Amino acid sequence: MKKISLVALCLFCLSSTVVLAQFKVVEESGKKPDWTMSMERGSIIGIGNGLTIEDAKANALVNVKAQIVTSVADYISASSVSKSEEITADKFTQLYQSYSDVITTQSGKRDYLQGISAAKVDDFYWEKSADKKTKEVKFQYFVKYPFTTFDLEELVADFRAKDEQLTSEMNKALDLLDDFTSVEEIIQAQSQLGKLMEIFIDERKAKCQTGTEKSKALLASVYIANAGSELGLVRYSLKIGERAVRCAKKPVINSNCARIGDRKLGEVVCEVSYLFDECYTEPGNNIKVSYQISNNKAEKEFYFDVSEKKAELVISGNIRIDGGNVNGGIVSSAVCVIPLLSKFDSPVEVTKVNLEWKESGVVVEVPLNEVYNGKGQHELRFEIPKDLPISKISTATNPQVKLNGSIMYNSVNTGKSATIRIYRYDYTTGW
């Protein structure tokens, strides 16, 4: 098998030589200069072939660029401190272009890779060859391009400057993932690290990947926290862990019944006002706030009770007056007990009670400061500071007697006052 392969290879080389021998130079730009056959200090000799003279010329310049790239790559690899940094000509070309695209502030150094052109050529030579039998034509183009040791060092320095700047930008993006104050800063860091991860070929690639994963985790952990909402006003913060952050993106805000009013967004504490006059007293009333952050959604429903600040008391049972000290036909320090029902959860304060038996000319005014919290049944108990004539108010001896008066109370939340009228109300006494 090896012998057959060797014979085939020899035949191929022989046939190639025959084919090449059929071409002959039929035209040239002038006398062939010596530099086309040797190296010249301070210059690069580029050679290009093509079916047209323009193609050959363009390929010669490409060859110049390839030689410059190889020179720079060899220089960087030979002097690299990082053992994991393997710079080949192909990688250098890719890196250099990527660095120029990603870097935020371009270096002021000369850019030889972008600036190679025919206008800078010191000298050129070309020749036209033709096949004797087929008349096929081809061109070979030579260019002498200036490239000194100084130029090499400048290009290496330019590459290193870009490399160092990108390292600085990587560190800046990584630091931002610890010191962020807004969602946008995290997204910015994520984007920058993603670009850098694509072009780094050393240990920095792993750092960028770790930072990218961290930014994804941070964005996925954003949640909305209540920041002191009250009826008619939602206050909230976007948080990552315990840290409140800003977000310039506008949220989607809606409600099942309320009308959304003014909004104060993009702050550490955001505010959304709403009108609830068209809402019924239902447990499901809410304001829903939703943010779309990258591929994640942060949302929260802020439930509200339209009766949160309402206060209303009613007498819910029989009024009793008993106890006290009986002395003859007079009772002193009697105790009055009035069952009250609070219709709402908001706290109320009973400020005064008036009791009247107008037919008997007995009027009692009792100032109070009794606060009741929560919806449901409560009991108002107080001592009557005035002596009462038993014969005129006792229901044991006068079962037809009725009680008049009033109970005054305030809403603790709003300060709004109200009055319960007592008119010919049934009551009982203990004597």
Secondary structure as GFF3:
##gff-version 3
##sequence-region A 1 431
A	DSSP	alpha_helix	2	21	.	.	.	ID=ss1
A	DSSP	beta_strand	23	28	.	.	.	ID=ss2
A	DSSP	three_ten_helix	34	37	.	.	.	ID=ss3
A	DSSP	beta_strand	43	50	.	.	.	ID=ss4
A	DSSP	alpha_helix	53	79	.	.	.	ID=ss5
A	DSSP	alpha_helix	89	102	.	.	.	ID=ss6
A	DSSP	alpha_helix	112	115	.	.	.	ID=ss7
A	DSSP	three_ten_helix	118	120	.	.	.	ID=ss8
A	DSSP	beta_strand	123	131	.	.	.	ID=ss9
A	DSSP	beta_strand	137	146	.	.	.	ID=ss10
A	DSSP	alpha_helix	149	179	.	.	.	ID=ss11
A	DSSP	alpha_helix	183	199	.	.	.	ID=ss12
A	DSSP	alpha_helix	203	220	.	.	.	ID=ss13
A	DSSP	beta_strand	223	226	.	.	.	ID=ss14
A	DSSP	beta_strand	233	240	.	.	.	ID=ss15
A	DSSP	beta_strand	243	245	.	.	.	ID=ss16
A	DSSP	beta_strand	252	255	.	.	.	ID=ss17
A	DSSP	beta_strand	259	264	.	.	.	ID=ss18
A	DSSP	beta_strand	270	275	.	.	.	ID=ss19
A	DSSP	beta_strand	286	293	.	.	.	ID=ss20
A	DSSP	beta_strand	296	303	.	.	.	ID=ss21
A	DSSP	beta_strand	313	315	.	.	.	ID=ss22
A	DSSP	beta_strand	319	322	.	.	.	ID=ss23
A	DSSP	beta_strand	325	327	.	.	.	ID=ss24
A	DSSP	beta_strand	330	332	.	.	.	ID=ss25
A	DSSP	beta_strand	335	342	.	.	.	ID=ss26
A	DSSP	beta_strand	348	357	.	.	.	ID=ss27
A	DSSP	three_ten_helix	358	360	.	.	.	ID=ss28
A	DSSP	beta_strand	362	372	.	.	.	ID=ss29
A	DSSP	beta_strand	376	383	.	.	.	ID=ss30
A	DSSP	beta_strand	388	389	.	.	.	ID=ss31
A	DSSP	alpha_helix	390	393	.	.	.	ID=ss32
A	DSSP	beta_strand	403	411	.	.	.	ID=ss33
A	DSSP	beta_strand	417	425	.	.	.	ID=ss34
A	DSSP	beta_strand	427	429	.	.	.	ID=ss35
###
